[in-house]
Amino acid sequence: MLEILSLIRQDGDPRWCRSVPNWERGPWLETLLGYRRARANPRPRIISSHLPVQMFPKAFFGSKAKVWDKKNPK
């Protein structure tokens, strides 16, 4: 999924995917390093997480963020 989102973000140009490691393109939100890296990334950000959806703050769901949940794809 990260590869697909990265390509969409770059209008199909694979150079960014090939030159930037996964952990920089879509850092894990649940680690301190990942959180800091995600905050530093330019918008629109790609953020990865293995946290259950119930652990996200309620404000997150009122935002413009787009979420893909592999257990409940919509």
N, C-alpha and C positions, 0 to 999 in steps of 0.2 A: 504494500500500500504506500509506503514511503517513497518508493521509486516513482510510482504513478503520480502522486501528489507533487513530487519534485519536478517532474516533467511538465505537469499542468502549470505549475508556478512559473516555469521558465519558457512557456509557450512551445513546448516540445523540443527545446534545445538540450541535448544530453550533456553538454560540456560541464555544466554545474554539477550534475549527478556524478560525473566521472572525476571531478577535481575536489569535491568537498565530501568528507566522510559522513556516513549516516548519522553519527552522534552529534555532528554539528548542524546538519540540515533539519533533523527532527529529534532534538534532545528529549530525554525522559524527564517528565515533570517531577517525578517522585524522588529524584536525587538533587542534592543541593547544587552540584556542578551543572546538572541538566537544567535546573530552574534558572540559574544565573545565565547560562548560555541562551536559553529560550528568551529571556528578557532582553538580551543584547542583540538578538537576531532582528533584522528588519521585518517590518510587516509586509505582507501577511505572513505570519509565523506558522510553521509546521511544528507541532508538539506531539510527542508520543507519550503514552502512559499505559500502565497495566493496572491502574487503580480501578476499583469498581465505581461505576457511575454514581452511586450513592455517596461517595466520599468527595465529590466535587462540590464547591460552594454553590448555593442557590443562585447567586448573582451570575454565575457562569452561564446558566441556562436562559437568562434574560438578555444575554449579550448577542452579538452578531456572529459568534463562533460557530463553525460548522463541525459537527461531530460524526464520526463513523464508529459505530459499535459493532464489532464482528458478531456478537451474540444476538443483537437485535438490529440487523441492517434494515434501513428504510429506503 
